[in-house]
């Protein structure tokens, strides 16, 4: 989903850019979570196929008992190492997803550009559920620092509304009265009454 798609979808409605940014941030979180889950499913599917192949090889082997015990021990060790490697990959994937989601939520223009600035923090950082402990403070520090603030979208102040005569109201009366009303409206606008 793109911002342009949302603007086209909600065309005609007065929706501010920060609403679109919030929707895009949530969509990014959902997309990252889906990618994480898909990667994990694919990895687990590969592990299952590998173990099935190993079991088939064991059932077909007709060697002596000691050779089978040795092969089983080797396969168990290999499977344990593969499980540990998989757990480490999943942990890193969740960490990267949480980092990218936090940077997207903070409106980083390019999260990959901001990540090196967080390197020393990330080396010591730990996960806290689905987020990284202390990451919000580090991002706030980068946003507040003049040397890195340009990497984030600026927070936009609400646009000032226009005051005055709405087109539907118009001016009423004779032509001379309309001119007098228009002059009064201009004078009020100049004096800041409108």
Secondary structure, DSSP 8 states (H G I E B T S, - for coil): --HHHHHHHTTTS---HHHHHHHHHHHHHHHHHHHHHHHHHHHHHHHHHHHHHHHHHHHH----HHHHHHHHHHHHHHHHHHHHHHHHHHHHHHHHHHHHHHHHHTTBS-HHHHHGGGHHHHHH--EETTEETTHHHHHHHHHHSTTTGGGB-----------S--TTT---S-HHHHHHHHHHHHHHHHTT--
